Amino acid sequence: MRNKGKVALLTLLLLFLPLSRLVAAQTPLQTEATSTPQAPTIAPTPPVVPPKEQSTDPKVEKVKQQINKRISNKKSRVRIRLHTGQELKGRIDEAGPERFTITEDKSGRKTELAYVDVNKVSGRGMSMAAKVLIVVGAVVVVVAILGIIAVKSIDPFEHGILL
């Protein structure tokens, strides 16, 4: 009886240990706190020139932020839905202040799009939350199966009835 409990405990430990490492790997590192402070440097700043056509639409600004974030994170594979309903799948090549360029996967054609024309930008594949939910669901199923096997193999009258 005690050995079965130990086996069940070790099994749970082995199942949840990789999951805790996955969660720990997703937390951002505190690099600013560990870096040594440096003396501030003063550099001349170039004059700010306003763009020709500055958009104040929050949806356009959100699209710009998403495109720039994808380029900086090197996750350039995207699915873009335009206001016309057309959907493009491909990789972001370049991004400027008013436009960006995407190379379509199937045709290899380069298309230049204005941020104003884009309705929605989404990544390709599953999100991190979906992946974590799949792993958690698989762990729950395995634990449930092990629990059922453990309960079925227990014999309460193995040593007879003790009074």
Backbone bond lengths (Angstrom), bond angles and torsions (degrees), N, CA, C in turn:
res aa  C-N    CA-C-N  psi(-1)  N-CA   C-N-CA  omega(-1)  CA-C   N-CA-C  phi
1 M - - - 1.452 - - 1.518 110.84 -
2 R 1.353 116.59 -42.61 1.455 120.21 -178.03 1.533 110.09 -69.63
3 N 1.341 115.88 -34.89 1.461 119.10 -179.50 1.529 111.22 -66.31
4 K 1.323 116.53 -37.36 1.464 119.70 179.22 1.527 110.61 -65.90
5 G 1.318 116.61 -37.02 1.458 120.82 177.23 1.521 111.01 -65.35
6 K 1.341 115.54 -42.17 1.465 119.31 177.99 1.520 111.22 -63.99
7 V 1.335 116.39 -41.17 1.464 120.23 179.70 1.524 109.78 -63.91
8 A 1.335 117.23 -43.31 1.464 120.40 179.77 1.529 110.57 -64.04
9 L 1.343 117.07 -40.90 1.456 120.97 179.46 1.529 111.09 -65.01
10 L 1.313 117.57 -44.42 1.461 121.19 178.41 1.533 111.55 -64.70
11 T 1.325 116.22 -37.97 1.466 120.05 178.21 1.527 110.36 -62.92
12 L 1.328 117.38 -45.81 1.461 120.71 178.11 1.527 111.01 -62.55
13 L 1.327 116.27 -41.25 1.457 120.00 179.26 1.521 111.09 -62.18
14 L 1.327 117.14 -43.73 1.453 120.71 -179.90 1.528 112.21 -67.94
15 L 1.332 116.88 -29.83 1.464 119.73 179.41 1.519 111.91 -75.81
16 F 1.352 117.42 -40.70 1.451 119.92 -174.71 1.522 113.81 -87.38
17 L 1.318 119.67 -17.67 1.456 121.42 179.37 1.523 112.11 -62.56
18 P 1.349 120.30 -47.18 1.474 118.50 177.34 1.527 112.52 -64.38
19 L 1.337 117.96 -32.04 1.454 120.78 179.11 1.521 110.61 -66.04
20 S 1.345 117.48 -39.77 1.463 119.72 178.91 1.516 110.84 -67.41
21 R 1.324 117.84 -33.80 1.458 120.26 176.77 1.525 110.65 -67.71
22 L 1.336 116.93 -36.38 1.466 120.96 178.38 1.518 110.16 -63.94
23 V 1.327 116.90 -43.37 1.458 121.09 -179.87 1.525 109.70 -67.17
24 A 1.335 117.62 -40.59 1.461 120.99 -179.92 1.519 110.78 -66.14
25 A 1.320 117.75 -32.12 1.464 120.69 179.97 1.522 111.45 -71.30
26 Q 1.324 118.04 -21.78 1.458 121.11 -177.28 1.524 112.69 -86.41
27 T 1.346 118.80 -11.19 1.453 119.86 179.63 1.511 109.42 -80.31
28 P 1.340 118.09 139.63 1.465 120.62 -178.05 1.522 111.48 -69.86
29 L 1.289 116.07 147.10 1.457 121.61 178.82 1.519 110.37 -81.25
30 Q 1.303 117.07 149.42 1.451 122.94 177.89 1.523 108.65 -93.79
31 T 1.317 117.67 80.75 1.460 120.72 -177.17 1.510 111.91 -82.06
32 E 1.311 118.39 -27.93 1.453 120.16 -178.27 1.525 111.07 -70.55
33 A 1.314 117.42 -34.58 1.456 120.56 -178.43 1.523 111.23 -72.45
34 T 1.329 117.67 -29.29 1.455 120.58 -176.81 1.516 112.50 -90.72
35 S 1.317 118.37 -13.97 1.456 119.80 -177.78 1.518 109.40 -79.78
36 T 1.312 115.54 152.71 1.454 120.55 179.88 1.515 109.27 -80.55
37 P 1.332 116.81 140.61 1.467 118.64 -179.86 1.528 110.12 -70.25
38 Q 1.309 115.31 142.16 1.447 121.36 179.57 1.524 108.77 -119.43
39 A 1.327 114.11 157.61 1.455 118.83 178.51 1.521 109.42 -68.37
40 P 1.321 118.18 138.78 1.461 119.56 179.73 1.528 110.77 -67.43
41 T 1.314 114.51 140.46 1.453 119.23 177.65 1.513 108.60 -110.02
42 I 1.304 115.36 143.59 1.452 120.69 -179.76 1.522 107.37 -107.50
43 A 1.311 116.02 119.43 1.457 121.12 179.63 1.513 108.26 -120.76
44 P 1.308 116.69 145.83 1.464 118.38 178.06 1.521 110.12 -67.75
45 T 1.296 115.85 136.86 1.461 120.42 179.63 1.513 109.26 -100.63
46 P 1.321 116.97 138.63 1.461 118.99 178.36 1.524 109.94 -70.33
47 P 1.303 117.51 154.24 1.463 120.07 179.15 1.527 110.36 -65.38
48 V 1.310 115.60 142.15 1.454 121.19 -179.47 1.525 108.90 -83.03
49 V 1.326 114.83 122.00 1.460 120.76 178.41 1.519 107.52 -107.64
50 P 1.323 118.92 120.21 1.458 119.39 179.66 1.521 110.68 -66.61
51 P 1.344 117.81 143.54 1.458 119.77 177.76 1.520 110.84 -65.75
52 K 1.326 114.02 160.86 1.468 119.71 -177.18 1.523 111.17 -59.56
53 E 1.321 115.15 -48.18 1.453 119.64 -176.78 1.524 107.38 -129.32
54 Q 1.326 116.91 97.63 1.450 119.77 -176.59 1.525 109.02 -91.54
55 S 1.321 114.19 125.51 1.459 119.84 -177.55 1.518 109.28 -90.61
56 T 1.327 116.41 133.86 1.450 120.03 176.60 1.518 110.97 -108.42
57 D 1.312 117.06 5.55 1.445 121.68 178.75 1.536 108.85 -69.71
58 P 1.327 118.18 123.60 1.466 119.42 -177.32 1.532 112.67 -63.99
59 K 1.325 118.09 -30.00 1.466 120.35 179.31 1.528 111.20 -67.82
60 V 1.343 116.51 -38.29 1.466 120.75 178.20 1.528 109.40 -67.79
61 E 1.326 117.17 -41.03 1.465 120.77 178.13 1.525 110.81 -63.67
62 K 1.316 116.50 -37.93 1.464 120.46 178.19 1.532 110.51 -64.77
63 V 1.317 117.26 -41.27 1.474 121.21 178.00 1.516 109.86 -62.84
64 K 1.352 117.21 -43.44 1.467 120.87 178.04 1.521 110.97 -59.61
65 Q 1.328 116.24 -44.61 1.466 120.26 -179.94 1.520 111.05 -63.36
66 Q 1.330 117.49 -41.70 1.464 120.27 179.83 1.526 111.28 -64.28
67 I 1.322 117.51 -43.21 1.463 121.25 179.83 1.527 110.06 -64.11
68 N 1.333 116.98 -47.27 1.469 120.19 179.90 1.524 112.06 -64.29
69 K 1.323 117.06 -37.21 1.471 120.53 177.96 1.526 110.53 -65.69
70 R 1.315 117.19 -41.13 1.470 120.58 179.37 1.523 110.85 -65.78
71 I 1.314 117.17 -38.65 1.468 119.82 178.96 1.528 110.34 -67.99
72 S 1.326 117.42 -43.52 1.464 119.98 -178.56 1.528 111.97 -68.89
73 N 1.331 117.94 -30.19 1.468 121.25 178.55 1.522 112.80 -88.61
74 K 1.327 116.53 1.42 1.466 123.05 -179.83 1.536 111.60 59.26
75 K 1.315 115.61 35.98 1.471 121.83 174.43 1.520 106.53 -116.07
76 S 1.316 114.98 74.62 1.460 119.34 -170.49 1.522 113.37 -88.10
77 R 1.320 118.90 -7.55 1.475 119.25 178.79 1.516 109.33 -76.38
78 V 1.327 115.96 121.93 1.464 120.79 -174.80 1.525 111.49 -138.75
79 R 1.314 113.42 164.83 1.459 122.92 170.15 1.524 104.77 -122.91
80 I 1.317 115.94 122.13 1.461 121.08 -175.19 1.516 109.37 -117.99
81 R 1.325 115.42 128.87 1.462 121.03 176.41 1.524 107.39 -108.47
82 L 1.323 115.30 126.33 1.462 121.60 -179.34 1.526 110.60 -89.96
83 H 1.315 116.80 166.74 1.466 121.26 178.15 1.524 111.19 -64.83
84 T 1.333 117.64 -23.70 1.461 121.25 179.08 1.530 111.97 -76.63
85 G 1.342 117.07 -9.50 1.459 120.96 -178.16 1.518 112.93 98.31
86 Q 1.320 117.01 -10.99 1.457 121.12 178.96 1.527 109.70 -70.69
87 E 1.336 115.57 143.60 1.459 121.02 179.76 1.523 109.42 -119.12
88 L 1.316 116.79 130.91 1.458 122.96 178.30 1.517 109.55 -115.87
89 K 1.342 116.30 137.32 1.457 121.45 176.10 1.516 107.23 -121.82
90 G 1.322 115.72 129.25 1.453 118.31 -179.50 1.515 112.03 175.91
91 R 1.343 114.39 -156.73 1.463 121.72 -177.96 1.526 109.61 -118.79
92 I 1.330 115.30 141.04 1.456 120.62 177.08 1.525 107.64 -79.85
93 D 1.330 116.37 126.34 1.465 120.78 179.69 1.522 111.16 -94.72
94 E 1.331 116.22 -56.24 1.460 122.20 -175.74 1.523 109.03 -136.10
95 A 1.318 114.60 153.93 1.462 119.58 175.13 1.515 108.82 -138.25
96 G 1.307 115.21 130.95 1.456 121.36 178.19 1.517 109.65 -115.84
97 P 1.329 116.80 -171.44 1.465 119.53 -178.56 1.528 113.17 -70.76
98 E 1.324 118.04 -26.89 1.464 120.87 -177.48 1.520 113.46 -119.55
99 R 1.335 117.29 -22.17 1.465 121.59 -174.27 1.520 110.64 -139.74
100 F 1.334 115.09 162.95 1.461 121.19 171.87 1.521 108.36 -141.96
101 T 1.329 115.95 161.27 1.460 122.08 -177.08 1.515 109.14 -116.11
102 I 1.332 115.46 135.68 1.461 121.47 178.50 1.525 108.07 -125.66
103 T 1.340 116.36 138.88 1.466 122.00 174.35 1.518 107.37 -102.60
104 E 1.318 116.06 118.43 1.462 120.53 -177.62 1.523 110.24 -70.72
105 D 1.341 115.59 143.05 1.466 120.88 -176.67 1.523 112.78 -67.46
106 K 1.306 116.73 -49.42 1.473 119.59 -172.74 1.522 112.90 -72.41
107 S 1.325 116.94 -46.42 1.465 119.25 -173.92 1.524 113.17 -94.54
108 G 1.333 118.32 -20.48 1.450 121.20 -176.62 1.520 112.77 75.52
109 R 1.319 117.30 7.87 1.460 123.56 -177.92 1.532 109.98 -78.62
110 K 1.323 116.41 136.08 1.461 121.31 176.66 1.519 108.83 -89.47
111 T 1.320 115.16 130.36 1.456 120.89 -179.04 1.517 108.38 -124.33
112 E 1.325 116.21 130.07 1.456 120.98 176.64 1.525 107.97 -97.61
113 L 1.328 115.79 126.48 1.459 120.92 -176.93 1.523 110.00 -123.41
114 A 1.330 115.25 143.90 1.459 120.27 172.67 1.525 107.67 -87.52
115 Y 1.327 116.13 146.37 1.464 120.30 179.54 1.522 111.27 -59.71
116 V 1.325 116.47 -30.77 1.465 121.60 -178.54 1.528 110.96 -65.04
117 D 1.341 117.96 -30.65 1.458 121.95 -176.88 1.527 113.47 -78.41
118 V 1.335 117.35 -13.56 1.467 121.32 -173.62 1.521 109.83 -89.39
119 N 1.329 114.89 131.47 1.455 121.05 177.51 1.522 111.35 -92.90
120 K 1.360 116.97 -42.96 1.459 120.42 -175.33 1.520 109.97 -150.37
121 V 1.338 116.25 139.18 1.461 122.90 174.96 1.519 107.28 -119.10
122 S 1.327 116.05 126.26 1.457 118.99 177.02 1.518 109.00 -137.86
123 G 1.315 114.90 153.63 1.455 120.49 179.32 1.511 110.85 -78.63
124 R 1.306 114.63 169.36 1.458 120.48 178.42 1.517 108.09 -97.10
125 G 1.306 116.83 145.43 1.458 120.43 177.84 1.519 111.66 89.53
126 M 1.324 115.19 -171.14 1.456 121.23 -176.65 1.519 110.72 -87.32
127 S 1.325 115.39 150.49 1.454 120.28 176.86 1.527 109.29 -77.14
128 M 1.315 116.19 166.46 1.463 121.04 179.66 1.526 110.32 -63.73
129 A 1.322 118.12 -37.29 1.458 121.30 179.14 1.528 110.95 -62.30
130 A 1.327 117.35 -40.65 1.466 120.47 178.54 1.526 110.62 -64.74
131 K 1.326 117.08 -40.67 1.464 120.53 179.21 1.520 111.22 -64.65
132 V 1.339 117.08 -42.95 1.465 120.91 179.34 1.522 110.15 -64.70
133 L 1.333 117.60 -41.15 1.465 120.20 178.62 1.527 111.67 -63.35
134 I 1.315 118.19 -36.75 1.463 120.83 177.65 1.527 110.23 -65.10
135 V 1.327 116.90 -43.67 1.464 120.40 179.54 1.526 110.76 -64.80
136 V 1.322 117.25 -44.05 1.466 120.91 179.35 1.533 110.31 -63.48
137 G 1.321 117.58 -41.42 1.465 120.66 177.79 1.522 111.82 -62.68
138 A 1.330 117.53 -41.07 1.461 120.87 178.46 1.520 110.76 -64.71
139 V 1.337 117.17 -40.02 1.468 120.64 178.79 1.523 110.18 -65.41
140 V 1.311 118.28 -41.58 1.474 121.40 178.93 1.523 110.46 -61.98
141 V 1.322 117.39 -42.42 1.467 120.76 179.27 1.529 110.54 -63.54
142 V 1.324 117.51 -43.97 1.468 120.77 -179.94 1.526 110.45 -63.75
143 V 1.333 117.34 -44.39 1.467 120.68 179.16 1.525 110.62 -63.42
144 A 1.325 117.82 -39.84 1.469 120.76 178.70 1.526 110.73 -64.15
145 I 1.329 117.34 -42.32 1.464 120.29 178.74 1.517 110.71 -64.52
146 L 1.341 117.61 -43.23 1.464 120.35 178.21 1.525 110.96 -64.41
147 G 1.324 117.46 -37.69 1.464 120.56 177.57 1.517 111.99 -64.35
148 I 1.325 117.32 -42.09 1.469 120.99 178.61 1.527 110.22 -64.06
149 I 1.322 116.53 -43.25 1.471 119.96 178.82 1.525 110.27 -63.27
150 A 1.329 117.77 -41.45 1.457 121.14 -179.64 1.521 111.63 -64.95
151 V 1.320 117.68 -41.21 1.469 121.32 -179.45 1.522 110.57 -68.55
152 K 1.317 117.61 -39.69 1.463 120.58 -178.99 1.523 112.04 -69.44
153 S 1.335 118.34 -27.94 1.453 120.19 -176.78 1.523 113.03 -89.58
154 I 1.326 118.34 -3.65 1.468 121.01 178.77 1.530 108.62 -82.32
155 D 1.322 115.48 130.22 1.469 121.59 176.69 1.523 107.76 -112.85
156 P 1.343 118.31 105.59 1.462 119.45 -176.36 1.535 112.92 -69.55
157 F 1.325 117.71 -18.95 1.471 120.32 -178.67 1.532 110.72 -107.69
158 E 1.311 116.66 30.06 1.453 121.34 -177.08 1.535 111.39 -62.65
159 H 1.312 118.48 -40.34 1.474 122.01 -178.69 1.531 111.05 -105.11
160 G 1.284 117.18 18.97 1.468 120.45 -179.85 1.516 110.12 86.69
161 I 1.329 115.63 -177.74 1.454 120.69 179.70 1.512 107.71 -93.91
162 L 1.308 115.92 123.03 1.471 121.07 179.39 1.508 109.01 -100.28
163 L 1.337 115.07 131.41 1.460 118.86 179.24 1.490 111.84 -107.77
